[in-house]
Amino acid sequence: MHSELIIMPIFFGVIFGIIYLFFSTRNKERMALIEKGVGAEIFNKGKQSNSPGWKVFVLNFALLLTGIGVGIFVGGTMHEIYGLDAEIAFPGSIFTFAGLALVLGFYLTKKLDKE
């Protein structure tokens, strides 16, 4: 009957519980390091990057939009030339080319970080 009245509080409770557990565990770990005299810099060791975040965002966003555009073009071509259903051609090609664009963005970001 009114299952949404039960599901929604459970859903938000689970989200709250995960966030609370994450932050409380992180706080306990850092307090234990402070008690032992070790700095908390070890948590930030792998997060340093040479390239600014806005460059990485713009690169990945531009490649994503380009991939979506190419996917729409290829989907339209497959629909018109090969007679494939539009419900199959468009989403399949859009997701495929958007994913390929994001993979390309990952490799270009790695290359950007090396420089």
VMD Tcl script that builds the backbone (N, CA, C; Angstrom):
set m [mol new atoms 345]
animate dup $m
set s [atomselect $m all]
$s set {name element resname resid chain x y z} {
  {N N MET 1 A 0.832 -1.165 0.000}
  {CA C MET 1 A 0.000 0.000 0.000}
  {C C MET 1 A 0.878 1.229 0.000}
  {N N HIS 2 A 1.143 1.947 0.909}
  {CA C HIS 2 A 1.950 3.164 0.862}
  {C C HIS 2 A 3.431 2.817 1.085}
  {N N SER 3 A 3.974 2.084 0.133}
  {CA C SER 3 A 5.355 1.627 0.288}
  {C C SER 3 A 6.351 2.771 0.179}
  {N N GLU 4 A 6.008 3.851 -0.536}
  {CA C GLU 4 A 6.949 4.968 -0.644}
  {C C GLU 4 A 7.162 5.638 0.705}
  {N N LEU 5 A 6.196 5.496 1.609}
  {CA C LEU 5 A 6.368 6.058 2.941}
  {C C LEU 5 A 7.396 5.275 3.739}
  {N N ILE 6 A 7.619 4.050 3.384}
  {CA C ILE 6 A 8.608 3.221 4.076}
  {C C ILE 6 A 9.949 3.278 3.363}
  {N N ILE 7 A 9.930 3.263 2.042}
  {CA C ILE 7 A 11.162 3.173 1.258}
  {C C ILE 7 A 11.987 4.452 1.347}
  {N N MET 8 A 11.353 5.601 1.234}
  {CA C MET 8 A 12.103 6.860 1.219}
  {C C MET 8 A 12.874 7.123 2.523}
  {N N PRO 9 A 12.282 6.956 3.710}
  {CA C PRO 9 A 13.096 7.141 4.930}
  {C C PRO 9 A 14.230 6.126 5.040}
  {N N ILE 10 A 13.986 4.904 4.585}
  {CA C ILE 10 A 15.052 3.899 4.617}
  {C C ILE 10 A 16.177 4.310 3.673}
  {N N PHE 11 A 15.827 4.784 2.485}
  {CA C PHE 11 A 16.830 5.217 1.515}
  {C C PHE 11 A 17.678 6.361 2.082}
  {N N PHE 12 A 17.020 7.385 2.614}
  {CA C PHE 12 A 17.772 8.509 3.174}
  {C C PHE 12 A 18.551 8.098 4.418}
  {N N GLY 13 A 18.030 7.160 5.185}
  {CA C GLY 13 A 18.751 6.660 6.346}
  {C C GLY 13 A 20.025 5.926 5.956}
  {N N VAL 14 A 19.958 5.143 4.897}
  {CA C VAL 14 A 21.141 4.431 4.417}
  {C C VAL 14 A 22.194 5.422 3.919}
  {N N ILE 15 A 21.771 6.439 3.163}
  {CA C ILE 15 A 22.712 7.452 2.678}
  {C C ILE 15 A 23.356 8.175 3.852}
  {N N PHE 16 A 22.549 8.578 4.831}
  {CA C PHE 16 A 23.093 9.249 6.011}
  {C C PHE 16 A 24.063 8.335 6.764}
  {N N GLY 17 A 23.706 7.063 6.894}
  {CA C GLY 17 A 24.568 6.126 7.608}
  {C C GLY 17 A 25.916 5.936 6.917}
  {N N ILE 18 A 25.922 5.857 5.610}
  {CA C ILE 18 A 27.178 5.696 4.881}
  {C C ILE 18 A 28.058 6.929 5.052}
  {N N ILE 19 A 27.469 8.108 4.927}
  {CA C ILE 19 A 28.238 9.344 5.075}
  {C C ILE 19 A 28.762 9.483 6.500}
  {N N TYR 20 A 27.910 9.193 7.489}
  {CA C TYR 20 A 28.337 9.284 8.888}
  {C C TYR 20 A 29.466 8.304 9.179}
  {N N LEU 21 A 29.342 7.096 8.690}
  {CA C LEU 21 A 30.379 6.091 8.919}
  {C C LEU 21 A 31.694 6.502 8.264}
  {N N PHE 22 A 31.628 7.059 7.075}
  {CA C PHE 22 A 32.840 7.494 6.379}
  {C C PHE 22 A 33.569 8.567 7.172}
  {N N PHE 23 A 32.846 9.609 7.588}
  {CA C PHE 23 A 33.504 10.719 8.274}
  {C C PHE 23 A 33.935 10.351 9.688}
  {N N SER 24 A 33.164 9.548 10.411}
  {CA C SER 24 A 33.569 9.180 11.765}
  {C C SER 24 A 34.785 8.261 11.742}
  {N N THR 25 A 34.853 7.348 10.779}
  {CA C THR 25 A 36.019 6.464 10.669}
  {C C THR 25 A 37.259 7.262 10.293}
  {N N ARG 26 A 37.107 8.196 9.366}
  {CA C ARG 26 A 38.246 9.022 8.974}
  {C C ARG 26 A 38.744 9.855 10.145}
  {N N ASN 27 A 37.826 10.371 10.944}
  {CA C ASN 27 A 38.221 11.166 12.101}
  {C C ASN 27 A 38.964 10.293 13.121}
  {N N LYS 28 A 38.481 9.083 13.372}
  {CA C LYS 28 A 39.143 8.191 14.323}
  {C C LYS 28 A 40.542 7.803 13.844}
  {N N GLU 29 A 40.702 7.548 12.557}
  {CA C GLU 29 A 42.020 7.210 12.028}
  {C C GLU 29 A 42.991 8.368 12.211}
  {N N ARG 30 A 42.542 9.569 11.915}
  {CA C ARG 30 A 43.427 10.727 12.040}
  {C C ARG 30 A 43.757 11.029 13.495}
  {N N MET 31 A 42.799 10.835 14.389}
  {CA C MET 31 A 43.081 11.047 15.815}
  {C C MET 31 A 44.093 10.022 16.315}
  {N N ALA 32 A 43.997 8.784 15.838}
  {CA C ALA 32 A 44.968 7.763 16.230}
  {C C ALA 32 A 46.360 8.116 15.708}
  {N N LEU 33 A 46.456 8.675 14.512}
  {CA C LEU 33 A 47.754 9.100 13.983}
  {C C LEU 33 A 48.333 10.257 14.792}
  {N N ILE 34 A 47.484 11.177 15.200}
  {CA C ILE 34 A 47.964 12.310 15.998}
  {C C ILE 34 A 48.469 11.822 17.343}
  {N N GLU 35 A 47.779 10.856 17.947}
  {CA C GLU 35 A 48.215 10.318 19.235}
  {C C GLU 35 A 49.565 9.626 19.121}
  {N N LYS 36 A 49.829 8.988 17.980}
  {CA C LYS 36 A 51.113 8.311 17.787}
  {C C LYS 36 A 52.210 9.271 17.344}
  {N N GLY 37 A 51.848 10.488 17.010}
  {CA C GLY 37 A 52.833 11.472 16.592}
  {C C GLY 37 A 53.104 11.485 15.100}
  {N N VAL 38 A 52.318 10.780 14.333}
  {CA C VAL 38 A 52.478 10.746 12.887}
  {C C VAL 38 A 51.537 11.785 12.287}
  {N N GLY 39 A 52.024 12.502 11.278}
  {CA C GLY 39 A 51.193 13.507 10.628}
  {C C GLY 39 A 50.162 12.878 9.705}
  {N N ALA 40 A 49.135 13.629 9.374}
  {CA C ALA 40 A 48.073 13.130 8.500}
  {C C ALA 40 A 48.374 13.419 7.038}
  {N N GLU 41 A 49.614 13.773 6.708}
  {CA C GLU 41 A 49.974 14.072 5.331}
  {C C GLU 41 A 49.938 12.831 4.443}
  {N N ILE 42 A 49.980 11.651 5.052}
  {CA C ILE 42 A 49.976 10.433 4.237}
  {C C ILE 42 A 48.671 10.264 3.478}
  {N N PHE 43 A 47.591 10.891 3.934}
  {CA C PHE 43 A 46.319 10.784 3.229}
  {C C PHE 43 A 46.306 11.620 1.962}
  {N N ASN 44 A 47.129 12.649 1.892}
  {CA C ASN 44 A 47.154 13.542 0.743}
  {C C ASN 44 A 48.299 13.231 -0.214}
  {N N LYS 45 A 48.990 12.135 -0.010}
  {CA C LYS 45 A 50.172 11.824 -0.806}
  {C C LYS 45 A 49.850 11.592 -2.279}
  {N N GLY 46 A 48.817 10.861 -2.605}
  {CA C GLY 46 A 48.509 10.525 -3.988}
  {C C GLY 46 A 47.612 11.521 -4.689}
  {N N LYS 47 A 47.236 12.603 -4.046}
  {CA C LYS 47 A 46.267 13.526 -4.626}
  {C C LYS 47 A 46.905 14.730 -5.298}
  {N N GLN 48 A 48.210 14.800 -5.354}
  {CA C GLN 48 A 48.839 15.966 -5.938}
  {C C GLN 48 A 48.956 15.799 -7.445}
  {N N SER 49 A 48.542 16.828 -8.163}
  {CA C SER 49 A 48.542 16.803 -9.608}
  {C C SER 49 A 49.196 18.068 -10.123}
  {N N ASN 50 A 49.898 17.945 -11.249}
  {CA C ASN 50 A 50.569 19.107 -11.819}
  {C C ASN 50 A 49.601 20.011 -12.569}
  {N N SER 51 A 48.580 19.443 -13.157}
  {CA C SER 51 A 47.658 20.230 -13.979}
  {C C SER 51 A 46.511 20.762 -13.120}
  {N N PRO 52 A 46.068 21.992 -13.409}
  {CA C PRO 52 A 44.934 22.543 -12.664}
  {C C PRO 52 A 43.656 21.768 -12.951}
  {N N GLY 53 A 42.757 21.773 -11.991}
  {CA C GLY 53 A 41.518 21.013 -12.129}
  {C C GLY 53 A 40.621 21.513 -13.240}
  {N N TRP 54 A 40.636 22.807 -13.501}
  {CA C TRP 54 A 39.756 23.347 -14.537}
  {C C TRP 54 A 40.169 22.866 -15.918}
  {N N LYS 55 A 41.471 22.656 -16.133}
  {CA C LYS 55 A 41.925 22.160 -17.441}
  {C C LYS 55 A 41.430 20.730 -17.667}
  {N N VAL 56 A 41.510 19.924 -16.644}
  {CA C VAL 56 A 41.060 18.534 -16.746}
  {C C VAL 56 A 39.552 18.496 -16.980}
  {N N PHE 57 A 38.799 19.336 -16.261}
  {CA C PHE 57 A 37.348 19.375 -16.424}
  {C C PHE 57 A 36.960 19.817 -17.827}
  {N N VAL 58 A 37.591 20.877 -18.312}
  {CA C VAL 58 A 37.257 21.389 -19.639}
  {C C VAL 58 A 37.613 20.354 -20.705}
  {N N LEU 59 A 38.760 19.702 -20.574}
  {CA C LEU 59 A 39.164 18.682 -21.543}
  {C C LEU 59 A 38.162 17.536 -21.579}
  {N N ASN 60 A 37.811 17.002 -20.414}
  {CA C ASN 60 A 36.886 15.866 -20.369}
  {C C ASN 60 A 35.483 16.268 -20.812}
  {N N PHE 61 A 35.038 17.461 -20.439}
  {CA C PHE 61 A 33.706 17.910 -20.833}
  {C C PHE 61 A 33.622 18.132 -22.336}
  {N N ALA 62 A 34.679 18.722 -22.906}
  {CA C ALA 62 A 34.693 18.943 -24.355}
  {C C ALA 62 A 34.710 17.621 -25.105}
  {N N LEU 63 A 35.498 16.677 -24.640}
  {CA C LEU 63 A 35.532 15.367 -25.300}
  {C C LEU 63 A 34.206 14.630 -25.146}
  {N N LEU 64 A 33.547 14.774 -23.989}
  {CA C LEU 64 A 32.256 14.134 -23.788}
  {C C LEU 64 A 31.216 14.696 -24.755}
  {N N LEU 65 A 31.162 16.020 -24.881}
  {CA C LEU 65 A 30.199 16.620 -25.801}
  {C C LEU 65 A 30.511 16.255 -27.247}
  {N N THR 66 A 31.794 16.185 -27.578}
  {CA C THR 66 A 32.178 15.774 -28.928}
  {C C THR 66 A 31.762 14.323 -29.184}
  {N N GLY 67 A 31.967 13.467 -28.201}
  {CA C GLY 67 A 31.562 12.071 -28.334}
  {C C GLY 67 A 30.063 11.917 -28.488}
  {N N ILE 68 A 29.299 12.729 -27.765}
  {CA C ILE 68 A 27.839 12.677 -27.904}
  {C C ILE 68 A 27.434 13.143 -29.298}
  {N N GLY 69 A 28.075 14.200 -29.800}
  {CA C GLY 69 A 27.770 14.682 -31.150}
  {C C GLY 69 A 28.090 13.657 -32.217}
  {N N VAL 70 A 29.235 13.025 -32.095}
  {CA C VAL 70 A 29.611 11.985 -33.064}
  {C C VAL 70 A 28.642 10.803 -32.953}
  {N N GLY 71 A 28.223 10.480 -31.721}
  {CA C GLY 71 A 27.265 9.387 -31.530}
  {C C GLY 71 A 25.926 9.677 -32.176}
  {N N ILE 72 A 25.463 10.932 -32.083}
  {CA C ILE 72 A 24.208 11.298 -32.734}
  {C C ILE 72 A 24.352 11.193 -34.250}
  {N N PHE 73 A 25.480 11.664 -34.762}
  {CA C PHE 73 A 25.718 11.582 -36.205}
  {C C PHE 73 A 25.763 10.134 -36.686}
  {N N VAL 74 A 26.502 9.294 -35.986}
  {CA C VAL 74 A 26.612 7.882 -36.382}
  {C C VAL 74 A 25.269 7.174 -36.216}
  {N N GLY 75 A 24.541 7.499 -35.155}
  {CA C GLY 75 A 23.224 6.899 -34.965}
  {C C GLY 75 A 22.263 7.271 -36.081}
  {N N GLY 76 A 22.291 8.535 -36.494}
  {CA C GLY 76 A 21.454 8.958 -37.614}
  {C C GLY 76 A 21.847 8.281 -38.904}
  {N N THR 77 A 23.151 8.130 -39.101}
  {CA C THR 77 A 23.634 7.444 -40.304}
  {C C THR 77 A 23.199 5.977 -40.302}
  {N N MET 78 A 23.324 5.315 -39.168}
  {CA C MET 78 A 22.911 3.909 -39.096}
  {C C MET 78 A 21.404 3.769 -39.293}
  {N N HIS 79 A 20.654 4.751 -38.818}
  {CA C HIS 79 A 19.201 4.701 -38.979}
  {C C HIS 79 A 18.799 4.914 -40.437}
  {N N GLU 80 A 19.423 5.861 -41.102}
  {CA C GLU 80 A 19.033 6.180 -42.473}
  {C C GLU 80 A 19.579 5.183 -43.496}
  {N N ILE 81 A 20.851 4.833 -43.380}
  {CA C ILE 81 A 21.480 3.987 -44.402}
  {C C ILE 81 A 21.169 2.512 -44.182}
  {N N TYR 82 A 21.347 2.041 -42.948}
  {CA C TYR 82 A 21.181 0.616 -42.689}
  {C C TYR 82 A 19.766 0.235 -42.265}
  {N N GLY 83 A 18.905 1.219 -42.034}
  {CA C GLY 83 A 17.527 0.933 -41.658}
  {C C GLY 83 A 17.366 0.401 -40.250}
  {N N LEU 84 A 18.333 0.652 -39.388}
  {CA C LEU 84 A 18.261 0.210 -37.999}
  {C C LEU 84 A 17.238 1.058 -37.251}
  {N N ASP 85 A 16.533 0.483 -36.315}
  {CA C ASP 85 A 15.542 1.236 -35.541}
  {C C ASP 85 A 16.213 2.403 -34.821}
  {N N ALA 86 A 15.518 3.525 -34.780}
  {CA C ALA 86 A 16.068 4.716 -34.126}
  {C C ALA 86 A 16.229 4.499 -32.623}
  {N N GLU 87 A 15.352 3.680 -32.021}
  {CA C GLU 87 A 15.432 3.420 -30.584}
  {C C GLU 87 A 16.674 2.610 -30.218}
  {N N ILE 88 A 17.257 1.949 -31.190}
  {CA C ILE 88 A 18.472 1.168 -30.955}
  {C C ILE 88 A 19.696 1.939 -31.412}
  {N N ALA 89 A 19.612 2.569 -32.566}
  {CA C ALA 89 A 20.786 3.214 -33.166}
  {C C ALA 89 A 21.258 4.409 -32.359}
  {N N PHE 90 A 20.356 5.284 -31.975}
  {CA C PHE 90 A 20.768 6.513 -31.308}
  {C C PHE 90 A 21.346 6.288 -29.907}
  {N N PRO 91 A 20.636 5.621 -28.987}
  {CA C PRO 91 A 21.235 5.443 -27.656}
  {C C PRO 91 A 22.507 4.606 -27.676}
  {N N GLY 92 A 22.516 3.571 -28.504}
  {CA C GLY 92 A 23.707 2.719 -28.557}
  {C C GLY 92 A 24.932 3.469 -29.028}
  {N N SER 93 A 24.769 4.233 -30.098}
  {CA C SER 93 A 25.939 4.958 -30.608}
  {C C SER 93 A 26.315 6.134 -29.715}
  {N N ILE 94 A 25.346 6.798 -29.112}
  {CA C ILE 94 A 25.666 7.927 -28.225}
  {C C ILE 94 A 26.459 7.437 -27.022}
  {N N PHE 95 A 25.986 6.379 -26.358}
  {CA C PHE 95 A 26.703 5.880 -25.186}
  {C C PHE 95 A 28.076 5.308 -25.557}
  {N N THR 96 A 28.161 4.651 -26.701}
  {CA C THR 96 A 29.437 4.087 -27.124}
  {C C THR 96 A 30.465 5.181 -27.379}
  {N N PHE 97 A 30.091 6.188 -28.151}
  {CA C PHE 97 A 31.046 7.236 -28.479}
  {C C PHE 97 A 31.322 8.165 -27.295}
  {N N ALA 98 A 30.355 8.371 -26.418}
  {CA C ALA 98 A 30.610 9.160 -25.208}
  {C C ALA 98 A 31.590 8.420 -24.302}
  {N N GLY 99 A 31.432 7.115 -24.176}
  {CA C GLY 99 A 32.374 6.327 -23.377}
  {C C GLY 99 A 33.768 6.318 -23.974}
  {N N LEU 100 A 33.862 6.185 -25.279}
  {CA C LEU 100 A 35.177 6.235 -25.927}
  {C C LEU 100 A 35.830 7.603 -25.744}
  {N N ALA 101 A 35.024 8.671 -25.790}
  {CA C ALA 101 A 35.565 10.008 -25.584}
  {C C ALA 101 A 36.084 10.179 -24.163}
  {N N LEU 102 A 35.395 9.605 -23.183}
  {CA C LEU 102 A 35.871 9.709 -21.798}
  {C C LEU 102 A 37.134 8.886 -21.567}
  {N N VAL 103 A 37.240 7.744 -22.228}
  {CA C VAL 103 A 38.484 6.961 -22.136}
  {C C VAL 103 A 39.640 7.746 -22.759}
  {N N LEU 104 A 39.389 8.372 -23.903}
  {CA C LEU 104 A 40.405 9.218 -24.521}
  {C C LEU 104 A 40.770 10.377 -23.596}
  {N N GLY 105 A 39.781 10.964 -22.937}
  {CA C GLY 105 A 40.044 12.041 -21.981}
  {C C GLY 105 A 40.893 11.578 -20.814}
  {N N PHE 106 A 40.693 10.335 -20.367}
  {CA C PHE 106 A 41.507 9.792 -19.283}
  {C C PHE 106 A 42.973 9.723 -19.698}
  {N N TYR 107 A 43.228 9.212 -20.895}
  {CA C TYR 107 A 44.608 9.104 -21.351}
  {C C TYR 107 A 45.228 10.468 -21.616}
  {N N LEU 108 A 44.459 11.400 -22.135}
  {CA C LEU 108 A 44.994 12.750 -22.349}
  {C C LEU 108 A 45.259 13.461 -21.025}
  {N N THR 109 A 44.441 13.199 -20.014}
  {CA C THR 109 A 44.676 13.771 -18.687}
  {C C THR 109 A 45.937 13.210 -18.069}
  {N N LYS 110 A 46.180 11.896 -18.249}
  {CA C LYS 110 A 47.424 11.309 -17.758}
  {C C LYS 110 A 48.621 11.947 -18.436}
  {N N LYS 111 A 48.505 12.174 -19.736}
  {CA C LYS 111 A 49.581 12.808 -20.479}
  {C C LYS 111 A 49.781 14.250 -20.013}
  {N N LEU 112 A 48.696 14.938 -19.711}
  {CA C LEU 112 A 48.758 16.314 -19.215}
  {C C LEU 112 A 49.426 16.378 -17.857}
  {N N ASP 113 A 49.193 15.358 -17.008}
  {CA C ASP 113 A 49.815 15.329 -15.682}
  {C C ASP 113 A 51.314 15.069 -15.764}
  {N N LYS 114 A 51.765 14.315 -16.761}
  {CA C LYS 114 A 53.192 14.036 -16.898}
  {C C LYS 114 A 53.992 15.268 -17.298}
  {N N GLU 115 A 53.361 16.182 -18.009}
  {CA C GLU 115 A 54.058 17.377 -18.490}
  {C C GLU 115 A 54.221 18.416 -17.444}
}
mol reanalyze $m
mol bondsrecalc $m
mol representation Tube
mol addrep $m
